[in-house]
Amino acid sequence: MKNHTTRKDRLINLDEKTKQLLGDKRMPIPMKPGKPEKYDYEYVRNGTADIFVAVEFKAGKRVTQVTKRRTMKDFALFVKMLVDEYPDVEVIQLVTDNLNAAEIEINVMDIECTGRRIADKETLVREVAAWTKRRNAQRKKINWKFTRDTADKKLSKYYVP
């Protein structure tokens, strides 16, 4: 069996998420010993940004990019950047909008990074980049257990195997 780092093919799941950029209408009251930070429920809308997330779940590697919009050009440029991340790989099996693997990572990103108010795209870019770097350094993997047999059992009423 070849070492994973020398394999000439990769299975990568890709998805994206729109993030609403929200600023505070009033300045939060900082946390004090024994008291949590306090912030107002009112906010200021500052537009949206899009976050592309590609996950090589077996290797614990992800590639992310924040864009202003979600256009075909933005998608194509992200895929180009993704391909450039794997210069020695002959084949990239790219699974898009696959209902689970990339969404799992997006949910983790929401819990650990983006699930709070972020006021502007620049802050979002910094936060997502730091989160990506940390997750990649930790080589966090997704233990994917959905097999062809599982798919046949769960989804066979929707297709003929």
Number of C-alpha atoms within 10 A of each C-alpha: 4 7 6 11 11 9 13 14 15 19 14 22 23 22 22 20 16 15 19 18 20 18 16 16 13 12 10 11 11 10 10 9 5 5 8 10 9 12 14 11 8 11 15 12 14 14 13 16 19 20 20 21 23 26 26 19 22 16 17 16 20 23 19 22 20 24 19 13 14 16 11 9 10 17 16 11 13 20 16 11 14 20 14 11 11 14 9 13 15 10 13 14 10 16 16 14 13 12 11 13 23 26 20 14 21 22 14 13 17 15 11 12 18 18 12 11 15 19 19 17 20 10 12 23 17 12 15 20 16 13 17 20 16 12 16 16 11 11 15 16 17 17 10 10 7 10 9 10 10 11 11 14 11 10 12 12 9 8 7 7 10
